[in-house]
Amino acid sequence: MSSSSAVSLSLDDNKTKWNYIQEHLRDSVVAIQCTDAFFFDNEEAVSGNATGFVVDAELGLIVSNRHVMGPGPSYHKGVFFNNTEISLQPCYYDPMHDFSIFRYDPAELKSFKPKAIALCPEKAYSGMEFRIVGNNMDEKMSVHPGELSQIDRNVVLYGEGYTDYNSFYIQASTTSNGGSSGSPVVNIDCEAVALMAGGYVSASSTYFLPLHRVVYALEFVKRNEVPPRGTVQAIFTHITHSDAEKRDLSKEMAIENGIDVDGTNGVLAVEKILPSGPADGKLKIGDIVVSINNKPIPGFVEMSDIVDSSVGNNIDFYIFRDKSFIHVEVAVQDLFSITPSKMLRVGGAYFHDMSFQLAARNSVPISGVYATTYYDSFMPFDQYDSCRIIYSVSGIPTPNLDALIKAFSSLNREQHVVLKLRSCDTVREEQVCLAKSPLVSLPDIIFTRSSATGFWSTEPFNGFLQSGDNTVDKTAAEPTELSAQNPKTSAIKKISQKVTLGKQAITESLSKTLSTITGNDASSLSNPNKLERKQNQNDVDFPSKLKKVAQCMVSIQISSISFADGSFTVTESGNGLIVSKDHGIILCSTRLVSNPTCEIKVKFQGKVEIQATLAYSHPLYPISFLKYDPGLLKQKAGNLVISNLDLKHVQNADRLATGSPITVLSQSNKDGLQIVPSSVMSRGVLNTSDCSCCTIPRYYNVDYFSITIAPESKQGFIGVVCNSKGKVRGLWANVSFCDNEGISSFYGLDISVISHTMATLISGELQNFENLCVLNATYSKYLTIDAKAFGVSDQNIKELNQIVPAGSQQIYVVQNILQKHASDVPSLQVGDVVLKVNGKFAQRLDQLYIFYNQKTVELTVIRDQKELTFVTPTLQLPTFNTRRVVCWAGIIMQEPWLPVQQKSAHVPSQVFSYTESAGSPARRKTQFNSYYVTEINNTAIKTLDDVVRLVKQLKSKDIDAFNSRVASNKHFSSGEMPGCDAKVRIVSITGEERVVSIRTNDQYFPAWQLVRGPAIEDKWEMNML
């Protein structure tokens, strides 16, 4: 039925036909579950819900949006109105416009056959009544009415992500929302006149893509052919005839040169030209297009017809420029030749060719290689996020991905490579990046898209040379010299730095600072390396001791392999302290190594770099210990002077009292060494459990002190607190409150907290860590003046005041119970005042929280104004930090670490997950932030061994066959990818239970595990399951 006859229907006839629209279309509209597996082009790895509709039921073809299919590796499932599920094959997405075509196997539909919706773009007109029929907000068959407003508006610029170009768009006002993308916009005869593309919810504005190029492409796809698509690498815009007159093209001149002023709404003008493209130097911004190849061009449809049919040839533009009409010949390039169809994964980083999308958005040439991911360990994108276009690798130009692959093939994996990068934006920022493939990562892979099916095949990338085989100039890739020349990474090259005294920053030598602090003559300290012992009233060795402390500081670079222990940190850099140079032990803040699955590089005074391992992260304090090979350091360091902290007094050191004078030494890569005289201001109890975005707390019952004047730098991770005699009495540690948002703060810790761990690490007897036990409570401090209100007797208060130093008298009240014991077991309760532990008054927090080799303790408490004494069990802490991570279907699993067990209502298994891989099958299914896995396919899961055993059984046996079929680039109908249907039972940390169904994807998300042995020196290994 024509549009004119549709208008002539009576009101009652129209109403009756609209009432039956859902019945007519319900079997033709498909809800699409779409997932982009990886970051690709300008699209993220994300899952969503959208819509498509059948356009050929015999061949099984469905039309939707390009942004629904995604340009990179992706997988999709379609759900018909009767809940029949089918796997969709992403056979075609348009390289320019926002449409795609899926294929399904019609044989999979046993109980019904959908009707194809006819495509009639010519029937769209302004004022036409329509219905959007789609999957609005994941609600199937939502129908939204409206009237078409504009049918020739320019494309919509949404901001981030995909943008369409060189097309008209249709605009209307509707209530459609997320999930409607890809919905058909139908007229009263159930014919599709446009395709739902996007909109602005706040303005109720909805935008539709006209179907002209969809009709064009569909005819080729039906024949299993790729439709020719051309480009001159220029962006055009539609302007009105009035705007053209303002550009000096009068109505008379336009008519004289063949422009139909009265029969059209405007003309096309050049809006943007990509540098180095076919149109560069030929067309100019502002040119008005009159005709191409002697054919009038009133709009985008006519232009596309000519450009697409002229791929590989020249076309003649007849344009109006500077008050004159001229002919310009421009070559038409194959648009698919600048559409990425290959991707390289190296060391966790993903690379592909520059795309038209990226270049057009940012007005840059389509040249170089685009690095898609910014949270990997291969490149420190926390520093280079704005510059992602790689144009050189160790002096080798990389105009495209093939050149990058060839460049990597000539380099040694163990060598650093120098990457030259430029930004995607118009600022044209350029940077140099020092990168190195990590020792442990997912396998290096080349992904290649099949134009026949849209699936991506994989093949191993084994291009790196073995050690010693490369012929690249090593001076260009050697990190030591570059690091030494970089003042930001030179720790204490000369101890002459920017020193902060109070709030006033001044630049002066360390000698002047030390003389200010100690009262020594500055001239005697002009050379810190030849400090003379000079008598003063405090300590003759004070300047020398501070200098030794400074020589203990090292720079640390962290690159994570996977997520673990509630941390989302991927790359991080900071500082640490050598606490035993003979045993190779470094102390650092746990915030720096919050993710235990990491590779660690340590730089000594900016001159020598060696690998280290995470020896132990303390479960109760925010401090960690690293281990390096002191023999290897000695080989590389030569005459480098390296010290370690003097900790002989640590075990018997008293706590720093309020008001104690101190000196804080702190270092960061940004601000260098800072020495700040200060004093202890107060003491408190730290419980990091008040973050609204992190459900898993980090630390409980940390006895800390604050100081009056702190170092200004927030970039460092750990510093040293010395008393007035230069002895190390405390640590100035950076503590994380929210790993997600990077929220942290500095706290002072008494040096005694590391004594037991240090002794264990030096002895090498790791089984001693098994002796660490805790009580299941957090505490608050109250002054003894408040003790009577809780029911503490006068006698107890008197005795407590006699044994506790003046100014430190306080009581400890249970604030929260972390993990409840069985109901018949005597235990602490909220509100208890803990007076004595094992018969002795509790003077310090650690005395009522940390125990060694004590399965039970005797407690004397005040509860409800009454004194009680009972024996209660302690909680055994894990011997080791996380040593194993397993990933299946994107679920990243490990054993629950201490804070998880303390936070959980109960611990139903030893398999815990707090995140899933982006773009993975699990990401769209699980709705808990963190959970225990207790069952897979009706098989009980208690340990990670159970998971690995079952995953190996569930692995698809068709991976190789599927990969070969895709690589052959031949057509087949099925949209099924290698994997299996799995039922997973999960339990949240609050005890809520849920069963989720997951379809695994072994092609894009194969299962793997990270394993590290029990020894301190053991390193992580990755195994594909």
ZATORTI-41166 format. One record per residue (C-alpha): x, y, z; residue in one letter. Coordinates in steps of 0.05 Angstrom, whole numbers, plus 5000, padded with zeros to 4 digits. Layout:
N
XYZA
...
//
This chain:
1025
500050005000M
502750684982S
503651245032S
498151654999S
493051085005S
495050975077A
493251695092V
486451615058S
484151065106L
478651255154S
480451365227L
476950725249D
480650315196D
487250605219N
485750455292K
483849735276T
490249615236K
494649905291W
491149455342N
493548845305Y
500749075294I
503548655351Q
500048035325E
502848155255H
509948275277L
510947865340R
514347285304D
518747745262S
521848175317V
527747865355V
530648065422A
538248045415I
543047905472Q
549448225447C
556548195475T
562848525449D
568348055472A
574148555470F
575449295466F
575749435391F
575850075350D
572050575394N
567450045425E
568249755494E
567849025516A
560749035541V
554248645542S
547348915526G
540448795499N
537749025433A
532948855377T
533048595306G
527848385256F
527347835203V
528148085132V
528847405098D
525846795132A
528246305079E
535646495086L
535146675160G
537247415156L
536047925211I
537448675207V
539749075268S
544749625284N
552149625273R
553149835345H
549149215366V
553648745327M
560049115342G
566049165295P
570548685334G
569947965360P
562947885388S
557547375400Y
550047425400H
543747045416K
536847185389G
530347055427V
523747035390F
517047235421F
515546505440N
522346475477N
525646055424T
533146195428E
537846175369I
545146335360S
546546895311L
552146945261Q
554947655255P
555647595179C
555748335159Y
556549015192Y
556949645151D
563649995154P
560250675153M
552850665172H
549350405234D
546549755208F
548549025209S
545848375183I
545647735225F
544647035199R
541246455234Y
539845745214D
532345695196P
532644955211A
533345125285E
526245395286L
522144755294K
515345015317S
514245635275F
516746035216K
517446795223P
514847275171K
519747735136A
518648475145I
519048855079A
523949435074L
520750055043C
525250665056P
521651065002E
515151055042K
517851485098A
515152205098Y
514652765147S
508352695190G
507651955179M
504851565237E
509250985258F
510550465311R
517150235340I
516649495357V
522549245398G
525949015461N
525249655501N
529049615567M
529448855558D
521848815553E
520048415491K
515048685440M
514549385468S
510749835420V
511950585418H
507751045374P
509851695342G
510052135280E
516152255236L
518552975242S
524853085200Q
526752585147I
533052945122D
536753175184R
544253065188N
547252495228V
547152515303V
553652625341L
552552235405Y
559352385436G
563451775454E
563351125414G
560750995344Y
558451565299T
554951505232D
557051945173Y
554752135103N
547451965113S
540852295128F
537452115193Y
530052135211I
527852465276Q
521652365318A
519452425391S
517951765426T
518551435494T
523150875470S
529150725512N
535250275518G
534349605484G
530449885425S
536649955382S
535549565319G
527949585323S
523949665259P
520250315249V
513950085214V
508150415179N
500950215185I
502049655134D
507549345178C
512949545129E
519649785156A
521150495133V
527050615179A
531550295232L
531750525304M
538850785317A
539151215380G
536451805417G
536752285475Y
532352045533V
532352725567S
529553065505A
525152475483S
528552535415S
529351895375T
533451805312Y
532451305256F
537051075200L
533851075130P
534050385098L
536850545029H
543750255041R
540749675080V
536749485019V
542949554976Y
547349125022A
541948605035L
541748394962E
549148224963F
548747865030V
543147425003K
548147204949R
553547085001N
557447674973E
560548285005V
557248924980P
562049424949P
562950024994R
567050624972G
569751255004T
573851864987V
575451965061Q
571252595067A
565352765110I
559453135079F
553753515111T
547053735085H
545854485083I
539554865062T
539155274999H
538855885044S
545555685076D
548355575006A
546356284987E
550256535048K
556256175018R
555456574954D
551556054915L
545656454891S
539056134871K
540056334799E
547156044796M
544655404828A
538955314778I
543455494720E
548254924740N
542954394748G
541054444822I
533554324834D
532554894883V
524954834885D
524554074887G
529853944941T
531254205011N
538654345002G
545354104978V
551353725005L
557654085028A
564453835049V
565053845125E
571453465139K
577153165099I
581652635128L
589052785121P
592752375068S
586252085042G
583952094968P
580252754977A
586053095013D
588653644967G
582953544919K
576653754956L
576454335006K
572254425068I
566254845049G
565854584977D
558654504954I
557253884913V
553254014850V
553953344814S
558352724810I
559752414742N
554652904713N
549052644758K
545653144805P
546953004879I
541153274920P
542552814979G
546652245008F
542951674974V
544951924905E
552152024927M
552651334958S
550051004895D
555551304854I
561251224904V
559550494919D
559350314846S
566050654832S
570750304880V
577750304850G
576050844799N
576051594796N
569752014800I
568652724776D
566153214828F
562853844800Y
563254324859I
562155054877F
568155374910R
570056104920D
564456364875K
566455894819S
564455214792F
570054724780I
571153984765H
575353564813V
577252844801E
577852414863V
579751674870A
574751224906V
577850764957Q
575050104982D
572050265049L
573449555073F
580849665062S
580850175119I
576249755163T
580249335213P
579348585204S
585448335242K
587548425314M
593948245351L
594348065425R
601248125455V
602648115530G
595348275545G
595248875499A
590848885437Y
592649235371F
589149345305H
589649805244D
587150515249M
579850545227S
575651035189F
571551135252Q
577551335295L
580551775241A
574052125223A
572352275295R
579152575309N
581152845240S
587552435237V
590552025180P
588551295173I
595651065189S
599050725246G
596750185295V
591450315347Y
592450025417A
585449865442T
586549675515T
589050125569Y
589049675631Y
594249165610D
601349025632S
604849085565F
604149845561M
603350315619P
597050645593F
595951005659D
601351465631Q
599951405556Y
592351345553D
591651955508S
596851695458C
594651045428R
596851065355I
603550705348I
607550935288Y
614450655306S
617350065344V
624650115362S
625850545300G
621750105254I
615850475222P
609050145234T
604050445185P
599449845195N
598449215236L
602348775188D
608349235197A
607649195273L
607448435270I
613648435227K
617148915275A
615548495335F
618047885297S
624948205292S
625448355367L
627147955429N
621347845477R
625947975536E
628148655510Q
624749315522H
622049635459V
621350375446V
614450555420L
613151225389K
605851425396L
601351995378R
594552185404S
587852075370C
585452765383D
586953405346T
592153635396V
597153175361R
600753005425E
606652535416E
610152105468Q
615351565474V
613550935513C
618350405539L
614649735535A
616349015547K
612248385538S
610748105608P
613547435629L
606547155642V
600347325602S
594947025560L
597746695496P
599747175441D
594447105387I
592647385318I
585147455308F
582547495236T
575447645216R
571947215164S
568047645115S
563647045100A
561146915171T
563547505213G
566847025263F
574147125282W
579146565275S
585346535319T
592446325306E
598446355353P
603346925345F
610246635355N
614047205323G
618747425378F
625947205371L
629346785423Q
634347125469S
640547355431G
637547275361D
635347985348N
639448475308T
636049105332V
640549635362D
640349455435K
642250155458T
635450375434A
631949855476A
636349825537E
632450085597P
638050225645T
640850835610E
634051125595L
631951035667S
638351365693A
637051975650Q
629852045673N
629652475736P
622752205754K
625451495762T
632151665792S
630951515865A
636851855899I
641851965843K
644552545883K
641652685951I
639953385930S
632453425920Q
626353835929K
625353836005V
618754026039T
619154366107L
612254456135G
607854746080K
613255136045Q
616854775988A
624054985976I
629454695933T
635954605969E
641154075982S
640053526034L
645953806073S
642254456087K
635954086107T
639753636155L
643254226185S
636554566196T
633853946231I
639953776272T
643354446283G
649754216249N
653854696208D
651554646135A
658754686109S
660554046143S
654853686107L
655953956037S
657453256011N
652552736039P
656952166014N
662652406059K
658852596121L
663452746179E
661352556248R
659953216284K
657953256357Q
651353586374N
646653556433Q
641953046400N
645952496366D
652652516332V
650352026278D
643552326263F
645252596192P
648851956173S
642951536197K
638051946155L
642651876095K
642751116105K
635251106108V
634951476042A
639650966011Q
634650416030C
629250695984M
627750355917V
622850465860S
617849915845I
613849785782Q
607849315785I
604448975726S
598548535743S
597047895705I
589847805728S
585048095779F
585547805849A
584147955923D
578848475908G
583848915871S
582749215802F
589749505799T
593349325735V
599549765731T
602450165789E
608950475808S
611450695876G
617050605926N
619550105977G
624750026032L
630349516035I
629749186103V
634848636091S
639848706034K
643148046054D
636647666045H
633748105990G
627548346027I
623848986011I
618149296051L
612549666015C
605349886022S
600249346005T
596649865964R
602349815914L
601749055909V
594348985926S
593848505868N
598247895885P
598147635813T
603448125790C
610248185759E
614848635800I
620849035777K
625249395827V
629949965809K
635650125856F
637450865855Q
634950915784G
640850525757K
639649775764V
633149395752E
631748685772I
625548235781Q
622548105849A
616847685877T
611447825927L
613847455989A
608147616036Y
602448116044S
600648186116H
593248006125P
592348486183L
596749086166Y
597349476101P
604549266090I
607748756043S
614548446033F
618048325967L
623847845953K
629447955904Y
635947585889D
641547945927P
646747565887G
643847815821L
643648525848L
650948485868K
652748265797Q
649048845765K
650149395817A
657749395818G
659949955866N
652850205878L
652050375952V
645850025979I
643650026052S
638049716091N
634149966150L
637149846218D
631649426251L
635549096307K
631349466358H
624649316325V
622048756368Q
622849136434N
621249826407A
616150226446D
610350546411R
611051266392L
607151666443A
602952276428T
607352896423G
613752506406S
618352896359P
619552526294I
622552606224T
618952316164V
622752106102L
618351996041S
619851885968Q
615851885903S
617751845830N
614452525820K
617052935878D
623452575897G
625852525969L
622352936022Q
624753026094I
619553316141V
620553456216P
613953316252S
610953016315S
605752486333V
599052836337M
594252276358S
593051526356R
586851156331G
583850506304V
583150426229L
577549996199N
577150076123T
570049836114S
566150466099D
566750496023C
560150505987S
563050205923C
567449655951C
563549115988T
569748776013I
573649146069P
581149136071R
583549216143Y
580849176213Y
583649406280N
589849756252V
592950146309D
595550776275Y
598251466291F
597352126256S
602552676252I
602353436255T
606053586191I
605953076134A
609853046069P
606053416015E
606952875963S
601152395954K
604951985902Q
609351575948G
607150925979F
611350836041I
616051256082G
620151206146V
618851536213V
625051656255C
625551906326N
629952476348S
636052016349K
635051786277G
632651096295K
626950796254V
620850786298R
615150756249G
612650706177L
608751236138W
604250786096A
599250926040N
592850546056V
587550406004S
580250546020F
577350415951C
581350045899D
576050195847N
576550955854E
583850985877G
581951295944I
587451245996S
590651606054S
597051586095F
597651306165Y
603251196214G
604650486237L
609250266294D
615449906269I
614049326316S
608449086270V
613548776222I
617948426272S
614847726270H
614047736194T
621147966185M
623847406228A
619746896191T
622047136122L
629347156142I
628946456171S
625446196109G
620745776152E
614145976121L
610245486162Q
610945986219N
605646396185F
600745846204E
601346086276N
597846746262L
590846776294C
585847326308V
579447456346L
573147566305N
571648286325A
573249006310T
574149516366Y
573350236384S
577550616435K
574650986495Y
578351376548L
578451066617T
574351656641I
568551346602D
569850646628A
565150696687K
559250816641A
560550136611F
560649796679G
568249766691V
569549766766S
573550306801D
578749776820Q
579749556748N
580450286726I
585550416780K
589649796762E
589349976688L
591750686700N
597550426742Q
600449976687I
598950386625V
603450996610P
600351676624A
596451936565G
595151236537S
589850996586Q
583950726546Q
579150146540I
577149746479Y
569849626463V
567449116411V
564449496353Q
562748936305N
563148176299I
566647956236L
565047216234Q
560346886283K
561946246319H
556945696332A
551445906380S
553945436435D
561045716433V
562746286482P
564746886441S
565047636440L
558848066430Q
557948776406V
558749256464G
563448806505D
569149176540V
575248736535V
579148826600L
583948246601K
586847746553V
589747106584N
589347436652G
593048076633K
590148766623F
589548956549A
594149556542Q
594749566465R
590149376408L
594748826382D
594348476450Q
587048326440L
587048186365Y
593347836343I
595747176371F
601146686352Y
599845936357N
593746026403Q
587545656382K
583745936442T
584546526489V
581646706556E
577947366557L
575347786614T
569948266590V
564748736616I
558048566585R
551648926604D
555049206666Q
557348516689K
564348216689E
565047546652L
571047086640T
570746556585F
575146186535V
573646316461T
576746036397P
580946456351T
580646476275L
586446146238Q
589446586184L
591746306117P
599046096112T
600146416044F
597346966003N
593446795940T
597246275900R
592046065848R
586946385803V
582346015755V
578146335700C
572445985665W
567046305623A
569946965647G
568846805721I
575346955757I
575746495817M
580446415876Q
580346195948E
576846705993P
581947146028W
581347366100L
576847986094P
572047586050V
571447046102Q
570447556157Q
565147926117K
561347306094S
555047056129A
558146366119H
563446056075V
559945536032P
566045355990S
573245525978Q
571745815909V
570346555908F
569547075853S
569047825859Y
569248005785T
568647735714E
572547875651S
569648445610A
565648185551G
565347485579S
559247025581P
558947085657A
558947845657R
551947915631R
549047355674K
551447425746T
548147985785Q
552147955850F
558348385857N
561947795890S
559947085905Y
561946375921Y
561245835868V
558145225900T
555744815842E
556644735766I
551944295727N
549443955790N
556543785812T
558544055880A
564444545880I
568544575943K
575544745918T
579045025857L
581144305840D
573844145832D
573044725783V
579144535741V
576943805738R
569943985715L
572244535666V
576644035629K
570643585621Q
566244155595L
571344405544K
568644385473S
571743875427K
569844285365D
574544875376I
579744675324D
574444475272A
570645125283F
576945535278N
578845195213S
572045325183R
572346055201V
579446125175A
577345825108S
572746435098N
567145995071K
559846085086H
555845665134F
549145785167S
550045625240S
551346185290G
553545695345E
560545795372M
564545275411P
562145225482G
556944905526C
550845075567D
552445085641A
548245175704K
552145525760V
549845585832R
552646195867I
552046475938V
553247205955S
557247426015I
550647586050T
548346866040G
543446985983E
543246395934E
542046415859R
542545955799V
544846265732V
545245955663S
551446105622I
553245925551R
560845875551T
564946135493N
571345725484D
573446105421Q
574146795453Y
574346605527F
578245955537P
579145725609A
585845835642W
589145825710Q
594746205743L
598945805792V
604645995838R
608445505881G
609145555957P
616445805958A
617846545965I
621946545900E
616546175860D
613646575802K
606846565769W
605446085712E
599446095666M
596445455640N
590845395589M
585744875612L
//
